[in-house]
Amino acid sequence: MWTIEELQIWRDSINLAKIIYFMIINNEKFKHDYWLRDQIQRCAVSVASNIAEWYNRWSDKEFLRFLYIARWSIWELKTQLIICKEIWYINEEELGNISPEIIKIHKMLNWFINKLNSDLNSQ
């Protein structure tokens, strides 16, 4: 049996959450904007957490539900980062460094969602 640590999408999601946390910790502009800082961190953590939530359930239908939630969270995170760029909390380069990670995880989520939908529809 494999462990959650062996699942690449989960590891990549953990890495994204770390990137987000370090970006916020090292940026004074977030210091007094508790709501935005908290929301960004929650979204980043939500992706890996929803993938992990499924791990002990072992149901394709439940996994699909949690993957959808993770996908919603990844695009909510992307939107919040774009807002941060627009209000000058982060610059274009910082957003550009994070965006490929978001896109990579989104593609993985889409692959899992499509695969599970296909499997469930063929049953």
Number of C-alpha atoms within 10 A of each C-alpha: 2 6 7 14 11 9 12 12 21 20 14 18 24 19 16 21 21 15 16 20 16 11 15 19 13 10 11 11 14 18 11 9 10 10 10 15 19 13 14 24 17 15 22 27 23 24 30 23 19 20 23 17 14 19 14 9 11 9 11 15 14 14 22 21 15 21 24 19 16 25 22 15 22 25 15 16 23 19 13 17 22 18 14 20 16 12 10 11 16 19 14 12 10 13 15 10 11 16 15 11 16 20 14 14 22 20 14 18 21 15 12 17 20 13 13 17 14 11 11 12 8 7 5
